[in-house]
Each structure stands twice: as C-alpha cells, then as structure tokens.
Amino acid sequence: MSAPSVTDTALSIGNRIGRYFSLVSMLPALLLVLWAYILVASRAWSAPPSLMQTAHRLSHWSASAAGWTLIATLIVALFLHPLQFVTTQFLEGYWGTSAHARAAMTRRILHHRRRRARLDALEQSHQSSWQDAADELLLVRFEDDQRQDSHASVEAHPDSWDEPTRQLRRTELLDSSAGDGLVADVVTEDAARRSWARYPEGGRVMPTRLGNALRRFEDAAGSQYGLDAVSTAPHFSLVAPDRHVQYLRDSRQQMDTTIRLCTVSLLATALAVGFLLRDGLWLLAALLPYSLAYVAYRGAVASADEYGTAVTTVVDLDRFLLYQELHVNVPRDTAEERKSNAGLVRLLGGDYGANVRYRRDQEGAGKRRLAP
C-alpha cells in the first residue's frame, strides 16, 4: 500500500478541523480578529486613532494579510472552543468560592430574588385590576339588560356565577370592544408573568438571567415524572432517535453560538478600553462591542429557553426508551412512574443504597433497537 500523499494528508487534516469547527463557530473568532486588526491599524496604542490611516489599511488588503488573518482566526477559535463550558458557567453565575466572588453572587441573587417578587406582585396586581373592572362591567351590562327586559332577565345574577362561567364571561368581554379599557392591565399581567416564569424556585435563583433560565429547565424538565434532567441527559442523548438528538444539538448550537459571540464581544470591549483609554472621547468606541455583547447575551437567554424546551420535549417523548434500555419495568401510570423513578434517579446519581427492580424477561436484550 502506497503512503498517503501530502494532498491527502492535508485534506484529512482539513476534514478533521472542519468537524471540530463549524463555520458558525468561526465567525465570532473572525470578528475578534478583525476588531483587533482595526485597533492595531489605527495605531491607537501610541496616539489618537487615525480614521484615514485605518481606512487606507482596510482598503488595501494583501494576500499575506488575508492569510495571517485566517490563521489568527483559526488560533483564536482553537482557544475559544475548549473554553466554551467555562464561559457558559461564568455567564450563568458560577463565580467561584472566594470572598469577593461569594459577595458578588450574593448581591446578584438578592437582586434577582427581589425582581422575582416584584414581578409576582405586578402580575397579581394587574390581574386583579382588570378582572375586578371586568366584573363591574359585566354587572352593569346585566343590570342594563334587566331594565330593558331582555334575555338577561332569565339568566343568573353575576354574583351566583361559578368560576368557569365567570372566566368565560370575562373572555367574551375582552373579545368585544367593551374590553378595550382592560387591555393595558392584561398586557402588563402577561409581560410580568412571562418574565416571572423565567425564574426557578426562590431558593434556586442564580446571579444572572442566563443562569436562571437554564436552572429553571434543569429543575423542571422531567420533574413531573420523577426524573432529573441533569443526571439523565447523557442517557437520553444515547437512546433518543437521531431526529430528536439533532433537534437537541441544533438548539444547543444556537445557544453556544450566542454565548461565544457574547464572549468575544466582551474581549473586544476589553481590547478597545486598553487601546483607547488615553484617547478621550475615542473611548466611546468601546460601546460598539459592548452593545453587541449585550444583544448577544439577551439572545443567549432566549436561546436557553428554546434549548430547555428541547430538553423537556425529548424527556417527554423518549423516557420509555430510557426505561427499555435500562431494563426496568415500564410503569402503568404516572403515580407508579414517579415512585419507580425515585430509586432510578438515585441509582444513576451513584447512590449505592438505591434499589431498582429490573425486568425478569430479557427478550430483545442486546439486540439493536430499530428506530421507528
């Protein structure tokens, strides 16, 4: 067998690099390299930046400059990729155990706990406001109809309505033009509810928005079945059908990309501050990458919601495949499922005292399961 040629070796290395880095993951690194090149081209480290000189350098690219830019992009991406988990943890709010880190975490957690309480109070206040106003309008309408001797005379008085009937009447009122005056309270209630729903339980609040969004799904996904999403996520990734795994990967890739973009934008902000610190108003240029970091971070929070929804959906659909692969009895109802999963989750978490009852028949064990 002949030895592989240099071309074959280069193609093999290129394919491996292509599998390790996607184009999407390379773009944030390219943005950081280009921003650093602009700062260097402007000579901002020694004097106030020159727009003319910067524009001249950017409009006269040579082949060597483009090559070095691509090499620098690959090197930056090479270092950013293994730091993805660390940066995600940092943006979540895991800041260490030092005194300063614990003090910062405490302040941020208290801030989010107070915000969570304010959102809850805001939701309840505006919900009561529009519902009370709707009840008054319904009562006035009922009394007007009675005075006009209409069909309302045979209807029950609003005070005697049960809760489902009252909710139905309120909905009908909102659907009519008479409910226009209630819209402001309804919108505020809905916005407060959505923001409040991004938080986990009060004792599990994290220091950042991203941390709270991810922890909410960590606590909620599979909890109605007695499963723990964190300890069972690797198992689900192995037993779930390919289309479900791809759905998870796409959601995770979107979140990772926004987090990586936020990270490089913060690094670009630090570079701009370092280069422009002594250049007066030129320091305001650092607001450009900082604004991009803020937008990317909010995008990461939204992507975390979508990723959490994907994890929850996979748990809902594929938990019976997990039971099958672990050779435990399939529960007959949700009550039995929660009871059996209590021991299963402890066992998967490494508890030697946990006990799980396995299926006695091993029909189909060891055979490759066909995807539907």
PAZA-404976 format. One record per residue (C-alpha): residue in one letter; residue number from 1; x, y, z. Coordinates in steps of 0.5 Angstrom, whole numbers, padded with zeros to 4 digits, m for minus. Example, Ala and Ser with C-alpha at 12.3 -4.5 7.8 and 13.67 -1.06 7.14 Angstrom:
SITE   aa     i       x       y       z
SITE    A     1    0025   m0009    0016
SITE    S     2    0027   m0002    0014
This chain:
SITE   aa     i       x       y       z
SITE    M     1    0000    0000    0000
SITE    S     2    0003    0007   m0002
SITE    A     3    0004    0012    0003
SITE    P     4   m0001    0018    0003
SITE    S     5    0001    0024   m0001
SITE    V     6    0001    0031    0002
SITE    T     7   m0005    0033   m0001
SITE    D     8   m0009    0027    0002
SITE    T     9   m0006    0029    0009
SITE    A    10   m0008    0036    0008
SITE    L    11   m0015    0034    0006
SITE    S    12   m0015    0029    0012
SITE    I    13   m0013    0035    0017
SITE    G    14   m0018    0040    0014
SITE    N    15   m0024    0035    0015
SITE    R    16   m0022    0034    0022
SITE    I    17   m0021    0041    0023
SITE    G    18   m0028    0042    0019
SITE    R    19   m0031    0037    0024
SITE    Y    20   m0028    0041    0030
SITE    F    21   m0030    0048    0028
SITE    S    22   m0036    0050    0024
SITE    L    23   m0037    0056    0020
SITE    V    24   m0042    0059    0025
SITE    S    25   m0037    0058    0031
SITE    M    26   m0031    0061    0027
SITE    L    27   m0035    0068    0026
SITE    P    28   m0034    0070    0033
SITE    A    29   m0027    0069    0033
SITE    L    30   m0026    0073    0026
SITE    L    31   m0030    0079    0029
SITE    L    32   m0025    0079    0035
SITE    V    33   m0019    0078    0030
SITE    L    34   m0022    0084    0025
SITE    W    35   m0023    0088    0031
SITE    A    36   m0016    0087    0034
SITE    Y    37   m0013    0089    0027
SITE    I    38   m0017    0095    0026
SITE    L    39   m0015    0098    0033
SITE    V    40   m0007    0096    0031
SITE    A    41   m0008    0099    0024
SITE    S    42   m0011    0106    0027
SITE    R    43   m0004    0106    0032
SITE    A    44   m0009    0107    0038
SITE    W    45   m0004    0105    0042
SITE    S    46    0001    0111    0041
SITE    A    47   m0003    0116    0039
SITE    P    48   m0011    0118    0038
SITE    P    49   m0013    0114    0032
SITE    S    50   m0013    0116    0025
SITE    L    51   m0019    0114    0021
SITE    M    52   m0015    0116    0015
SITE    Q    53   m0010    0111    0016
SITE    T    54   m0015    0106    0018
SITE    A    55   m0019    0106    0012
SITE    H    56   m0013    0106    0008
SITE    R    57   m0010    0100    0011
SITE    L    58   m0017    0096    0011
SITE    S    59   m0018    0098    0003
SITE    H    60   m0011    0095    0001
SITE    W    61   m0011    0088    0003
SITE    S    62   m0005    0084    0001
SITE    A    63   m0005    0076    0000
SITE    S    64   m0001    0075    0006
SITE    A    65   m0005    0080    0011
SITE    A    66   m0011    0076    0009
SITE    G    67   m0007    0069    0010
SITE    W    68   m0005    0072    0017
SITE    T    69   m0012    0074    0019
SITE    L    70   m0015    0067    0017
SITE    I    71   m0009    0064    0021
SITE    A    72   m0010    0068    0027
SITE    T    73   m0018    0067    0027
SITE    L    74   m0016    0059    0027
SITE    I    75   m0012    0060    0033
SITE    V    76   m0017    0064    0037
SITE    A    77   m0022    0059    0035
SITE    L    78   m0018    0054    0038
SITE    F    79   m0017    0057    0044
SITE    L    80   m0024    0059    0045
SITE    H    81   m0027    0052    0043
SITE    P    82   m0025    0049    0050
SITE    L    83   m0027    0055    0054
SITE    Q    84   m0034    0054    0052
SITE    F    85   m0036    0051    0058
SITE    V    86   m0032    0055    0063
SITE    T    87   m0035    0062    0059
SITE    T    88   m0042    0059    0060
SITE    Q    89   m0041    0057    0067
SITE    F    90   m0039    0064    0068
SITE    L    91   m0044    0068    0065
SITE    E    92   m0049    0063    0069
SITE    G    93   m0046    0066    0075
SITE    Y    94   m0042    0061    0078
SITE    W    95   m0036    0065    0080
SITE    G    96   m0032    0061    0085
SITE    T    97   m0031    0061    0092
SITE    S    98   m0027    0067    0094
SITE    A    99   m0030    0072    0099
SITE    H   100   m0031    0077    0093
SITE    A   101   m0034    0072    0089
SITE    R   102   m0039    0070    0094
SITE    A   103   m0040    0077    0096
SITE    A   104   m0042    0079    0088
SITE    M   105   m0046    0072    0088
SITE    T   106   m0050    0074    0094
SITE    R   107   m0051    0081    0091
SITE    R   108   m0054    0079    0085
SITE    I   109   m0058    0073    0087
SITE    L   110   m0061    0078    0092
SITE    H   111   m0063    0083    0086
SITE    H   112   m0066    0077    0082
SITE    R   113   m0070    0075    0088
SITE    R   114   m0073    0082    0089
SITE    R   115   m0074    0083    0082
SITE    R   116   m0078    0076    0082
SITE    A   117   m0082    0078    0088
SITE    R   118   m0084    0085    0084
SITE    L   119   m0086    0081    0078
SITE    D   120   m0090    0077    0082
SITE    A   121   m0093    0083    0086
SITE    L   122   m0094    0086    0079
SITE    E   123   m0098    0080    0076
SITE    Q   124   m0102    0079    0081
SITE    S   125   m0104    0087    0082
SITE    H   126   m0106    0088    0075
SITE    Q   127   m0109    0081    0074
SITE    S   128   m0114    0083    0080
SITE    S   129   m0115    0090    0077
SITE    W   130   m0117    0088    0070
SITE    Q   131   m0121    0082    0073
SITE    D   132   m0125    0087    0078
SITE    A   133   m0126    0092    0073
SITE    A   134   m0129    0087    0068
SITE    D   135   m0133    0084    0074
SITE    E   136   m0136    0091    0074
SITE    L   137   m0137    0092    0067
SITE    L   138   m0141    0085    0067
SITE    L   139   m0145    0087    0073
SITE    V   140   m0147    0094    0069
SITE    R   141   m0149    0090    0063
SITE    F   142   m0153    0085    0067
SITE    E   143   m0157    0091    0070
SITE    D   144   m0158    0095    0064
SITE    D   145   m0161    0088    0060
SITE    Q   146   m0165    0087    0066
SITE    R   147   m0168    0094    0066
SITE    Q   148   m0169    0093    0058
SITE    D   149   m0173    0087    0060
SITE    S   150   m0168    0083    0055
SITE    H   151   m0166    0075    0056
SITE    A   152   m0161    0077    0061
SITE    S   153   m0168    0077    0066
SITE    V   154   m0168    0070    0066
SITE    E   155   m0160    0069    0067
SITE    A   156   m0157    0068    0074
SITE    H   157   m0154    0074    0077
SITE    P   158   m0147    0075    0076
SITE    D   159   m0146    0074    0084
SITE    S   160   m0148    0067    0083
SITE    W   161   m0143    0065    0077
SITE    D   162   m0138    0060    0079
SITE    E   163   m0131    0061    0077
SITE    P   164   m0131    0057    0070
SITE    T   165   m0137    0061    0068
SITE    R   166   m0134    0068    0071
SITE    Q   167   m0128    0067    0067
SITE    L   168   m0132    0065    0060
SITE    R   169   m0136    0072    0061
SITE    R   170   m0129    0076    0062
SITE    T   171   m0126    0073    0056
SITE    E   172   m0132    0074    0052
SITE    L   173   m0132    0082    0055
SITE    L   174   m0124    0082    0053
SITE    D   175   m0126    0080    0046
SITE    S   176   m0131    0085    0045
SITE    S   177   m0130    0093    0044
SITE    A   178   m0132    0094    0051
SITE    G   179   m0126    0091    0054
SITE    D   180   m0121    0096    0050
SITE    G   181   m0120    0099    0057
SITE    L   182   m0118    0093    0060
SITE    V   183   m0112    0092    0055
SITE    A   184   m0107    0096    0059
SITE    D   185   m0107    0091    0065
SITE    V   186   m0108    0085    0061
SITE    V   187   m0101    0087    0057
SITE    T   188   m0098    0088    0064
SITE    E   189   m0100    0082    0067
SITE    D   190   m0098    0078    0061
SITE    A   191   m0091    0081    0061
SITE    A   192   m0090    0080    0068
SITE    R   193   m0092    0073    0068
SITE    R   194   m0087    0072    0062
SITE    S   195   m0081    0075    0066
SITE    W   196   m0083    0071    0073
SITE    A   197   m0083    0065    0069
SITE    R   198   m0076    0065    0067
SITE    Y   199   m0074    0064    0074
SITE    P   200   m0073    0058    0078
SITE    E   201   m0076    0057    0085
SITE    G   202   m0074    0062    0090
SITE    G   203   m0069    0058    0094
SITE    R   204   m0065    0056    0087
SITE    V   205   m0065    0063    0084
SITE    M   206   m0058    0065    0080
SITE    P   207   m0054    0071    0080
SITE    T   208   m0055    0072    0072
SITE    R   209   m0061    0072    0067
SITE    L   210   m0058    0066    0063
SITE    G   211   m0057    0062    0070
SITE    N   212   m0064    0063    0072
SITE    A   213   m0066    0061    0065
SITE    L   214   m0062    0055    0065
SITE    R   215   m0063    0053    0072
SITE    R   216   m0071    0053    0071
SITE    F   217   m0071    0048    0066
SITE    E   218   m0066    0044    0070
SITE    D   219   m0071    0043    0076
SITE    A   220   m0077    0043    0071
SITE    A   221   m0075    0038    0066
SITE    G   222   m0078    0031    0068
SITE    S   223   m0079    0033    0075
SITE    Q   224   m0087    0031    0073
SITE    Y   225   m0084    0024    0072
SITE    G   226   m0079    0024    0078
SITE    L   227   m0073    0024    0073
SITE    D   228   m0068    0029    0074
SITE    A   229   m0066    0032    0067
SITE    V   230   m0058    0034    0069
SITE    S   231   m0057    0026    0071
SITE    T   232   m0061    0023    0066
SITE    A   233   m0059    0028    0060
SITE    P   234   m0053    0024    0058
SITE    H   235   m0057    0017    0058
SITE    F   236   m0062    0021    0053
SITE    S   237   m0057    0023    0048
SITE    L   238   m0055    0016    0047
SITE    V   239   m0062    0013    0047
SITE    A   240   m0066    0018    0043
SITE    P   241   m0068    0018    0036
SITE    D   242   m0063    0021    0031
SITE    R   243   m0068    0027    0029
SITE    H   244   m0069    0028    0037
SITE    V   245   m0062    0028    0038
SITE    Q   246   m0061    0033    0032
SITE    Y   247   m0066    0038    0035
SITE    L   248   m0062    0038    0042
SITE    R   249   m0056    0039    0038
SITE    D   250   m0059    0045    0034
SITE    S   251   m0062    0048    0040
SITE    R   252   m0055    0048    0044
SITE    Q   253   m0051    0050    0038
SITE    Q   254   m0055    0056    0038
SITE    M   255   m0054    0058    0045
SITE    D   256   m0047    0056    0045
SITE    T   257   m0046    0061    0039
SITE    T   258   m0049    0067    0042
SITE    I   259   m0045    0065    0048
SITE    R   260   m0039    0065    0044
SITE    L   261   m0041    0072    0041
SITE    C   262   m0042    0075    0048
SITE    T   263   m0035    0073    0050
SITE    V   264   m0031    0075    0044
SITE    S   265   m0035    0082    0044
SITE    L   266   m0033    0083    0052
SITE    L   267   m0026    0081    0050
SITE    A   268   m0026    0086    0044
SITE    T   269   m0029    0091    0049
SITE    A   270   m0023    0090    0054
SITE    L   271   m0018    0091    0048
SITE    A   272   m0022    0097    0046
SITE    V   273   m0021    0100    0053
SITE    G   274   m0014    0098    0053
SITE    F   275   m0012    0101    0047
SITE    L   276   m0017    0108    0047
SITE    L   277   m0016    0109    0055
SITE    R   278   m0012    0115    0054
SITE    D   279   m0015    0118    0048
SITE    G   280   m0021    0122    0051
SITE    L   281   m0028    0121    0047
SITE    W   282   m0025    0116    0043
SITE    L   283   m0026    0111    0049
SITE    L   284   m0033    0111    0047
SITE    A   285   m0032    0107    0041
SITE    A   286   m0032    0101    0046
SITE    L   287   m0039    0102    0047
SITE    L   288   m0040    0098    0040
SITE    P   289   m0037    0092    0042
SITE    Y   290   m0040    0092    0049
SITE    S   291   m0047    0094    0046
SITE    L   292   m0046    0087    0041
SITE    A   293   m0044    0083    0048
SITE    Y   294   m0051    0086    0051
SITE    V   295   m0055    0084    0045
SITE    A   296   m0051    0077    0044
SITE    Y   297   m0053    0076    0052
SITE    R   298   m0060    0077    0051
SITE    G   299   m0060    0073    0045
SITE    A   300   m0057    0067    0049
SITE    V   301   m0062    0068    0055
SITE    A   302   m0067    0067    0049
SITE    S   303   m0064    0061    0046
SITE    A   304   m0063    0058    0053
SITE    D   305   m0071    0058    0054
SITE    E   306   m0071    0054    0047
SITE    Y   307   m0066    0049    0049
SITE    G   308   m0069    0048    0055
SITE    T   309   m0076    0047    0051
SITE    A   310   m0072    0042    0047
SITE    V   311   m0069    0038    0053
SITE    T   312   m0076    0038    0056
SITE    T   313   m0079    0035    0050
SITE    V   314   m0074    0030    0049
SITE    V   315   m0075    0027    0056
SITE    D   316   m0083    0027    0055
SITE    L   317   m0082    0023    0048
SITE    D   318   m0076    0019    0050
SITE    R   319   m0077    0017    0057
SITE    F   320   m0080    0010    0056
SITE    L   321   m0074    0008    0051
SITE    L   322   m0069    0010    0057
SITE    Y   323   m0073    0005    0061
SITE    Q   324   m0073    0000    0056
SITE    E   325   m0065    0001    0055
SITE    L   326   m0064    0001    0063
SITE    H   327   m0069   m0006    0063
SITE    V   328   m0073   m0003    0069
SITE    N   329   m0081   m0004    0069
SITE    V   330   m0085    0000    0065
SITE    P   331   m0090    0004    0069
SITE    R   332   m0097    0003    0069
SITE    D   333   m0099    0010    0071
SITE    T   334   m0095    0017    0073
SITE    A   335   m0096    0015    0080
SITE    E   336   m0092    0009    0079
SITE    E   337   m0087    0012    0075
SITE    R   338   m0086    0017    0080
SITE    K   339   m0085    0012    0085
SITE    S   340   m0080    0008    0081
SITE    N   341   m0076    0014    0078
SITE    A   342   m0074    0016    0085
SITE    G   343   m0070    0010    0086
SITE    L   344   m0067    0010    0079
SITE    V   345   m0065    0017    0080
SITE    R   346   m0061    0016    0086
SITE    L   347   m0058    0010    0083
SITE    L   348   m0056    0014    0077
SITE    G   349   m0053    0019    0081
SITE    G   350   m0049    0014    0085
SITE    D   351   m0053    0012    0091
SITE    Y   352   m0050    0005    0093
SITE    G   353   m0056    0005    0097
SITE    A   354   m0061    0005    0092
SITE    N   355   m0065   m0001    0089
SITE    V   356   m0069   m0001    0083
SITE    R   357   m0073   m0007    0080
SITE    Y   358   m0071   m0010    0074
SITE    R   359   m0075   m0014    0068
SITE    R   360   m0074   m0021    0069
SITE    D   361   m0075   m0023    0062
SITE    Q   362   m0069   m0021    0057
SITE    E   363   m0073   m0021    0051
SITE    G   364   m0069   m0017    0046
SITE    A   365   m0063   m0015    0051
SITE    G   366   m0057   m0014    0047
SITE    K   367   m0061   m0013    0040
SITE    R   368   m0060   m0007    0036
SITE    R   369   m0067   m0003    0037
SITE    L   370   m0070    0000    0031
SITE    A   371   m0072    0007    0030
SITE    P   372   m0079    0008    0029
